[in-house]
Amino acid sequence: MASNAGEQPHGGKALISRALASLVGAVLFLYGAVAAASPLPLGVPLMVFGFLIFAGANPAARPLLRRMRRRWRWFDALVRQIGKRSPDRFDTLLSETEPEAEENGAKTARPPSPNGNQP
C-alpha cells in the first residue's frame, strides 16, 4: 500500500507549482491593467509578462497568445523583448506561440493597423 503513495511523488508539486504560476500571472496582469492608467509606462509590459507566466502554466492559453501575437505586431514585438530578458524556461513557450508566418518562413498579409499604415 505504501507503493501507491509513492507512484506519483511529483504530481502534487507540479499541480501546486502550476496553480501558483497561474496566480502570479493573473496578479501581474491585473496589476499591469491598473498601472496602465498611470503616467509611468509599466502597465502594458507587466500585463504581457503576467500573461506569459499564465500561458506558461496553462497550455490552454497558448493558442490565444499565438493569435494575439499574429494579430498585433506591437504585442509580438513586446513579447520578443520580454522573451530576451526572461528565464530560459520561457523559450519553449515563445517558440510554440511564434506567429505561423514566421515559423513557415513565408510572408502573409497581416490586417492593416488601425491608423491605416502598413507595418
MDAnalysis code that builds the backbone (N, CA, C; Angstrom):
import MDAnalysis as mda
import numpy as np

u = mda.Universe.empty(357, n_residues=119, atom_resindex=np.repeat(np.arange(119), 3), trajectory=True)
u.add_TopologyAttr("name", ["N", "CA", "C"] * 119)
u.add_TopologyAttr("resid", np.arange(1, 120))
u.add_TopologyAttr("resname", ["MET", "ALA", "SER", "ASN", "ALA", "GLY", "GLU", "GLN", "PRO", "HIS", "GLY", "GLY", "LYS", "ALA", "LEU", "ILE", "SER", "ARG", "ALA", "LEU", "ALA", "SER", "LEU", "VAL", "GLY", "ALA", "VAL", "LEU", "PHE", "LEU", "TYR", "GLY", "ALA", "VAL", "ALA", "ALA", "ALA", "SER", "PRO", "LEU", "PRO", "LEU", "GLY", "VAL", "PRO", "LEU", "MET", "VAL", "PHE", "GLY", "PHE", "LEU", "ILE", "PHE", "ALA", "GLY", "ALA", "ASN", "PRO", "ALA", "ALA", "ARG", "PRO", "LEU", "LEU", "ARG", "ARG", "MET", "ARG", "ARG", "ARG", "TRP", "ARG", "TRP", "PHE", "ASP", "ALA", "LEU", "VAL", "ARG", "GLN", "ILE", "GLY", "LYS", "ARG", "SER", "PRO", "ASP", "ARG", "PHE", "ASP", "THR", "LEU", "LEU", "SER", "GLU", "THR", "GLU", "PRO", "GLU", "ALA", "GLU", "GLU", "ASN", "GLY", "ALA", "LYS", "THR", "ALA", "ARG", "PRO", "PRO", "SER", "PRO", "ASN", "GLY", "ASN", "GLN", "PRO"])
u.atoms.positions = np.array([
    [0.807, -1.184, 0.000],
    [0.000, 0.000, 0.000],
    [0.855, 1.254, 0.000],
    [2.026, 1.169, 0.584],
    [2.902, 2.336, 0.614],
    [3.382, 2.689, -0.785],
    [3.412, 1.704, -1.693],
    [3.870, 1.985, -3.050],
    [2.878, 2.852, -3.809],
    [1.590, 2.807, -3.494],
    [0.610, 3.660, -4.160],
    [0.860, 5.128, -3.877],
    [1.248, 5.445, -2.662],
    [1.512, 6.830, -2.310],
    [2.759, 7.353, -3.016],
    [3.682, 6.468, -3.343],
    [4.928, 6.902, -3.945],
    [4.955, 6.832, -5.460],
    [3.859, 6.431, -6.095],
    [3.873, 6.290, -7.547],
    [3.991, 7.628, -8.262],
    [3.357, 8.665, -7.740],
    [3.409, 9.980, -8.358],
    [3.925, 10.998, -7.343],
    [5.207, 10.943, -7.026],
    [5.716, 11.821, -5.978],
    [5.707, 13.296, -6.382],
    [5.792, 13.589, -7.663],
    [5.863, 14.984, -8.103],
    [4.549, 15.493, -8.654],
    [3.527, 14.682, -8.706],
    [2.244, 15.104, -9.257],
    [1.623, 16.240, -8.476],
    [1.640, 16.157, -7.167],
    [1.086, 17.211, -6.329],
    [1.901, 18.491, -6.402],
    [3.222, 18.340, -6.454],
    [4.097, 19.506, -6.544],
    [3.900, 20.241, -7.863],
    [3.733, 19.490, -8.940],
    [3.527, 20.114, -10.248],
    [2.204, 20.874, -10.280],
    [1.182, 20.299, -9.681],
    [-0.117, 20.957, -9.646],
    [-0.059, 22.242, -8.828],
    [0.621, 22.188, -7.687],
    [0.771, 23.389, -6.857],
    [1.610, 24.437, -7.576],
    [2.659, 24.003, -8.253],
    [3.512, 24.930, -8.995],
    [2.735, 25.630, -10.112],
    [1.928, 24.865, -10.847],
    [1.132, 25.464, -11.917],
    [0.086, 26.423, -11.369],
    [-0.518, 26.045, -10.230],
    [-1.519, 26.920, -9.615],
    [-0.885, 28.227, -9.138],
    [0.292, 28.141, -8.523],
    [0.985, 29.357, -8.076],
    [1.414, 30.225, -9.256],
    [1.911, 29.596, -10.316],
    [2.306, 30.359, -11.504],
    [1.092, 31.037, -12.132],
    [-0.034, 30.347, -12.152],
    [-1.262, 30.949, -12.680],
    [-1.682, 32.139, -11.834],
    [-1.587, 31.993, -10.531],
    [-1.967, 33.076, -9.626],
    [-1.043, 34.277, -9.795],
    [0.263, 34.028, -9.858],
    [1.230, 35.117, -10.044],
    [0.984, 35.809, -11.387],
    [0.757, 35.041, -12.437],
    [0.484, 35.629, -13.750],
    [-0.774, 36.473, -13.747],
    [-1.821, 35.985, -13.108],
    [-3.072, 36.738, -13.052],
    [-2.902, 38.025, -12.245],
    [-2.169, 37.952, -11.136],
    [-1.944, 39.146, -10.322],
    [-1.125, 40.177, -11.090],
    [-0.071, 39.738, -11.772],
    [0.728, 40.669, -12.577],
    [-0.106, 41.294, -13.695],
    [-0.943, 40.484, -14.327],
    [-1.783, 41.001, -15.406],
    [-2.739, 42.065, -14.854],
    [-3.397, 41.771, -13.741],
    [-4.336, 42.732, -13.154],
    [-3.624, 43.983, -12.660],
    [-2.470, 43.822, -12.034],
    [-1.705, 44.986, -11.596],
    [-1.263, 45.816, -12.800],
    [-0.864, 45.158, -13.874],
    [-0.493, 45.881, -15.088],
    [-1.665, 46.638, -15.680],
    [-2.869, 46.060, -15.601],
    [-4.057, 46.746, -16.108],
    [-4.329, 48.015, -15.305],
    [-4.133, 47.946, -13.995],
    [-4.312, 49.133, -13.158],
    [-3.187, 50.132, -13.423],
    [-1.960, 49.649, -13.549],
    [-0.809, 50.530, -13.768],
    [-0.808, 51.143, -15.166],
    [-1.550, 50.576, -16.086],
    [-1.592, 51.138, -17.444],
    [-2.193, 52.534, -17.448],
    [-2.998, 52.853, -16.451],
    [-3.602, 54.181, -16.369],
    [-2.653, 55.200, -15.752],
    [-1.536, 54.760, -15.216],
    [-0.589, 55.674, -14.587],
    [0.297, 56.323, -15.655],
    [0.945, 57.422, -15.310],
    [1.818, 58.074, -16.302],
    [3.095, 57.302, -16.596],
    [3.469, 56.370, -15.712],
    [4.661, 55.555, -15.971],
    [4.310, 54.424, -16.928],
    [5.170, 54.137, -17.898],
    [4.840, 53.120, -18.915],
    [5.132, 51.691, -18.464],
    [4.636, 51.292, -17.298],
    [4.901, 49.949, -16.806],
    [3.719, 49.012, -16.971],
    [2.550, 49.528, -17.210],
    [1.348, 48.706, -17.226],
    [1.336, 47.642, -18.299],
    [1.579, 48.016, -19.526],
    [1.494, 47.061, -20.638],
    [2.560, 45.976, -20.535],
    [3.836, 46.312, -20.249],
    [4.812, 45.218, -20.079],
    [4.461, 44.274, -18.938],
    [3.918, 44.797, -17.843],
    [3.508, 43.925, -16.745],
    [2.359, 43.020, -17.174],
    [1.433, 43.558, -17.948],
    [0.322, 42.742, -18.438],
    [0.835, 41.621, -19.335],
    [1.752, 41.941, -20.238],
    [2.301, 40.937, -21.152],
    [3.084, 39.888, -20.377],
    [3.916, 40.330, -19.433],
    [4.703, 39.387, -18.643],
    [3.791, 38.486, -17.815],
    [2.754, 39.051, -17.223],
    [1.787, 38.248, -16.471],
    [1.092, 37.231, -17.348],
    [0.725, 37.650, -18.572],
    [0.067, 36.721, -19.488],
    [1.019, 35.610, -19.921],
    [2.306, 35.943, -20.105],
    [3.288, 34.910, -20.464],
    [3.451, 33.890, -19.345],
    [3.482, 34.350, -18.111],
    [3.576, 33.420, -16.980],
    [2.333, 32.545, -16.928],
    [1.163, 33.164, -17.114],
    [-0.095, 32.419, -17.096],
    [-0.122, 31.382, -18.225],
    [0.293, 31.776, -19.421],
    [0.296, 30.848, -20.559],
    [1.342, 29.751, -20.376],
    [2.437, 30.054, -19.695],
    [3.433, 29.032, -19.418],
    [2.908, 27.954, -18.492],
    [2.023, 28.334, -17.583],
    [1.463, 27.376, -16.633],
    [0.219, 26.683, -17.178],
    [-0.433, 27.266, -18.154],
    [-1.688, 26.736, -18.694],
    [-1.587, 26.579, -20.209],
    [-1.344, 25.370, -20.685],
    [-1.222, 25.160, -22.132],
    [-2.463, 25.576, -22.917],
    [-3.618, 25.624, -22.294],
    [-4.837, 26.024, -22.995],
    [-4.801, 27.493, -23.394],
    [-3.958, 28.306, -22.760],
    [-3.872, 29.730, -23.087],
    [-2.924, 30.003, -24.254],
    [-2.161, 29.021, -24.668],
    [-1.166, 29.244, -25.728],
    [-1.767, 29.571, -27.091],
    [-2.872, 28.941, -27.508],
    [-3.459, 29.352, -28.794],
    [-3.909, 30.817, -28.795],
    [-4.416, 31.290, -27.661],
    [-4.804, 32.696, -27.564],
    [-3.583, 33.597, -27.689],
    [-2.501, 33.228, -27.031],
    [-1.266, 34.000, -27.128],
    [-0.755, 34.024, -28.571],
    [-0.833, 32.894, -29.264],
    [-0.383, 32.834, -30.662],
    [-1.233, 33.753, -31.549],
    [-2.557, 33.724, -31.343],
    [-3.438, 34.599, -32.136],
    [-3.159, 36.068, -31.856],
    [-2.907, 36.389, -30.610],
    [-2.619, 37.778, -30.260],
    [-1.303, 38.223, -30.887],
    [-0.297, 37.377, -30.882],
    [0.991, 37.730, -31.491],
    [0.862, 37.876, -32.995],
    [0.014, 37.056, -33.619],
    [-0.183, 37.130, -35.058],
    [-0.949, 38.394, -35.445],
    [-1.899, 38.777, -34.613],
    [-2.775, 39.892, -34.964],
    [-2.135, 41.258, -34.725],
    [-1.430, 41.419, -33.598],
    [-0.863, 42.715, -33.231],
    [0.650, 42.648, -33.227],
    [1.251, 43.352, -34.163],
    [2.708, 43.381, -34.262],
    [3.357, 43.980, -33.027],
    [2.756, 45.026, -32.485],
    [3.332, 45.663, -31.303],
    [3.348, 44.688, -30.130],
    [2.322, 43.840, -30.027],
    [2.272, 42.845, -28.960],
    [3.358, 41.794, -29.181],
    [3.519, 41.362, -30.433],
    [4.560, 40.387, -30.752],
    [5.939, 40.953, -30.441],
    [6.166, 42.226, -30.784],
    [7.461, 42.850, -30.504],
    [7.704, 42.946, -29.000],
    [6.662, 43.261, -28.252],
    [6.798, 43.339, -26.807],
    [7.075, 41.965, -26.206],
    [6.412, 40.933, -26.715],
    [6.664, 39.565, -26.240],
    [8.111, 39.174, -26.542],
    [8.603, 39.546, -27.709],
    [10.002, 39.227, -28.060],
    [10.983, 39.937, -27.133],
    [10.707, 41.219, -26.828],
    [11.585, 41.965, -25.932],
    [11.599, 41.354, -24.535],
    [10.424, 41.011, -24.035],
    [10.350, 40.389, -22.712],
    [10.994, 39.005, -22.761],
    [10.827, 38.289, -23.872],
    [11.412, 36.960, -24.010],
    [12.929, 36.973, -23.968],
    [13.543, 38.040, -24.464],
    [15.004, 38.140, -24.426],
    [15.519, 38.243, -23.000],
    [14.712, 38.819, -22.128],
    [15.138, 39.033, -20.746],
    [14.585, 37.991, -19.776],
    [13.773, 37.085, -20.276],
    [13.126, 36.102, -19.405],
    [14.016, 34.875, -19.224],
    [13.721, 34.072, -18.201],
    [14.491, 32.837, -17.990],
    [14.353, 31.876, -19.178],
    [15.296, 30.959, -19.275],
    [15.339, 30.018, -20.398],
    [14.102, 29.126, -20.475],
    [13.428, 28.897, -19.364],
    [12.260, 28.011, -19.400],
    [11.118, 28.584, -20.228],
    [11.166, 29.893, -20.548],
    [10.135, 30.502, -21.376],
    [10.434, 30.363, -22.871],
    [11.626, 29.873, -23.224],
    [11.985, 29.711, -24.637],
    [11.016, 28.783, -25.365],
    [10.623, 27.690, -24.726],
    [9.685, 26.752, -25.345],
    [8.343, 27.420, -25.574],
    [7.873, 28.157, -24.589],
    [6.604, 28.866, -24.721],
    [6.655, 29.865, -25.862],
    [7.738, 30.617, -25.959],
    [7.855, 31.615, -27.016],
    [7.940, 30.970, -28.393],
    [8.637, 29.848, -28.500],
    [8.734, 29.186, -29.805],
    [7.404, 28.528, -30.189],
    [6.655, 28.007, -29.205],
    [5.355, 27.399, -29.505],
    [4.317, 28.427, -29.916],
    [4.445, 29.648, -29.440],
    [3.452, 30.677, -29.749],
    [3.933, 31.637, -30.820],
    [5.008, 31.296, -31.478],
    [5.541, 32.118, -32.569],
    [4.470, 32.232, -33.659],
    [4.265, 33.440, -34.216],
    [3.294, 33.556, -35.313],
    [3.656, 32.620, -36.460],
    [2.664, 31.970, -37.031],
    [2.896, 30.931, -38.035],
    [3.579, 31.449, -39.289],
    [3.375, 32.693, -39.633],
    [4.010, 33.239, -40.838],
    [5.523, 33.189, -40.706],
    [6.037, 33.434, -39.527],
    [7.468, 33.403, -39.325],
    [7.984, 31.984, -39.155],
    [7.157, 31.077, -38.623],
    [7.575, 29.686, -38.485],
    [7.785, 29.044, -39.844],
    [6.888, 29.343, -40.794],
    [6.968, 28.741, -42.118],
    [7.941, 29.471, -43.025],
    [8.393, 30.638, -42.607],
    [9.298, 31.401, -43.442],
    [8.591, 32.147, -44.548],
    [7.282, 32.084, -44.587],
    [6.525, 32.766, -45.630],
    [5.934, 34.042, -45.064],
    [5.829, 35.031, -45.908],
    [5.210, 36.287, -45.513],
    [3.738, 36.221, -45.875],
    [2.906, 36.451, -44.888],
    [1.481, 36.509, -45.155],
    [1.000, 37.905, -44.844],
    [-0.074, 38.282, -45.482],
    [-0.611, 39.622, -45.281],
    [-1.260, 39.714, -43.906],
    [-0.869, 40.737, -43.177],
    [-1.489, 40.997, -41.886],
    [-2.558, 42.055, -42.087],
    [-3.563, 42.062, -41.225],
    [-4.574, 43.097, -41.362],
    [-3.947, 44.467, -41.142],
    [-4.448, 45.505, -41.827],
    [-3.860, 46.827, -41.657],
    [-4.050, 47.324, -40.225],
    [-3.123, 48.150, -39.801],
    [-3.219, 48.687, -38.446],
    [-4.364, 49.689, -38.385],
    [-4.842, 50.003, -37.184],
    [-5.991, 50.905, -37.055],
    [-5.760, 52.289, -37.626],
    [-4.504, 52.763, -37.669],
    [-4.255, 54.082, -38.216],
    [-4.040, 54.069, -39.725],
    [-4.172, 52.906, -40.344],
    [-4.113, 52.794, -41.798],
    [-2.728, 52.559, -42.352],
    [-1.689, 52.576, -41.542],
    [-0.324, 52.342, -42.011],
    [-0.029, 50.873, -42.074],
    [0.665, 50.455, -43.087],
    [1.109, 49.069, -43.178],
    [2.410, 48.941, -42.419],
    [2.553, 47.942, -41.531],
    [3.799, 47.763, -40.776],
    [4.943, 47.317, -41.628],
])
